[in-house]
């Protein structure tokens, strides 16, 4: 019986001591909180101009816990810089793709993409078809397969590049202590360039137009040859010397300026399909390709804005559109520089 009583007293004393301990902590916390001065209305922390140091806006005492600090915004997501890509990857062409669109997606120039895939496209962007596999270089330049007899200096000279850029490109994995490149190895020539090898229909000028005489007076400016001023796919570039303009099958194609028709020809025509050329008599020639119908004949005089043909999908084309070129002195120029 005595043992039971002693146990009860032990429990009572233990709980009493615990309660006093908790009460002491709560009391100390309460007194500590009361020691901070109440903030006056409008009082706060001001940041002095030109410094990150926080200063009180009133003369009230600030406790030791309210020390100057550097403000920092809370960011819930860590920002990790994108790592550069050095390896060549493979892309499968989808319906609706174009060389220009794929190049934009991978942040390279259309020429870089086109020239890297000569075995598939032969430098002709109109040869793009769904299901084709393209090599996507990591940077702009020339991607090539090393051949017997190649050297860094020779390749750099041929493609107008710096030999050090070839050796130093991390993706080429060249040991600089003993730089050797194996035959068959794919090598990136950063910043390299070359001329397009695609077949281009020859310019037919008035002087070689087999007796075409007379010419409608040029207006001296070009207008859009179709109603749309948007690209259907490929933009002007070193590998695509034209604009591919949105045009439905059978849509009217108009002469961009007055002149004489020096070519109106059906057939394949180097991939141009049914094609019309107009010589404007001032050194400029315009070309209209992949037409479904030709509405003018060779040596016919036409006026700016006149119907000359219908848009189509002939030749090396995948989907109706208008392939439109402007040439000056026999050389291609960018139509964006001449169209309003």
LINZIDA-V455454 format. One record per run of one state. SS is the DSSP state (helix for helix, strand for strand, loop for the rest). FROM is the first residue (numbers start at 1). LEN is the number of residues. If there is no record, write none. Layout:
# LINZIDA-V455454
ss=SS from=FROM len=LEN
ss=SS from=FROM len=LEN
This chain:
# LINZIDA-V455454
ss=loop from=1 len=1
ss=helix from=2 len=33
ss=loop from=35 len=10
ss=strand from=45 len=3
ss=loop from=48 len=6
ss=strand from=54 len=3
ss=loop from=57 len=32
ss=strand from=89 len=4
ss=loop from=93 len=6
ss=helix from=99 len=7
ss=loop from=106 len=4
ss=helix from=110 len=7
ss=loop from=117 len=1
ss=helix from=118 len=4
ss=loop from=122 len=3
ss=helix from=125 len=3
ss=loop from=128 len=5
ss=strand from=133 len=4
ss=loop from=137 len=4
ss=strand from=141 len=5
ss=loop from=146 len=6
ss=helix from=152 len=7
ss=loop from=159 len=4
ss=helix from=163 len=6
ss=loop from=169 len=1
ss=helix from=170 len=3
ss=loop from=173 len=13
ss=strand from=186 len=5
ss=loop from=191 len=15
ss=helix from=206 len=3
ss=loop from=209 len=13
ss=strand from=222 len=1
ss=loop from=223 len=8
ss=strand from=231 len=1
ss=loop from=232 len=5
ss=strand from=237 len=1
ss=loop from=238 len=2
ss=strand from=240 len=1
ss=loop from=241 len=2
ss=strand from=243 len=3
ss=loop from=246 len=6
ss=strand from=252 len=3
ss=loop from=255 len=4
ss=strand from=259 len=7
ss=loop from=266 len=3
ss=helix from=269 len=3
ss=loop from=272 len=2
ss=strand from=274 len=6
ss=loop from=280 len=4
ss=strand from=284 len=8
ss=loop from=292 len=1
ss=strand from=293 len=2
ss=loop from=295 len=6
ss=strand from=301 len=2
ss=loop from=303 len=4
ss=strand from=307 len=4
ss=loop from=311 len=1
ss=strand from=312 len=1
ss=loop from=313 len=8
ss=strand from=321 len=8
ss=loop from=329 len=2
ss=strand from=331 len=3
ss=loop from=334 len=1
ss=helix from=335 len=3
ss=loop from=338 len=1
ss=strand from=339 len=1
ss=loop from=340 len=1
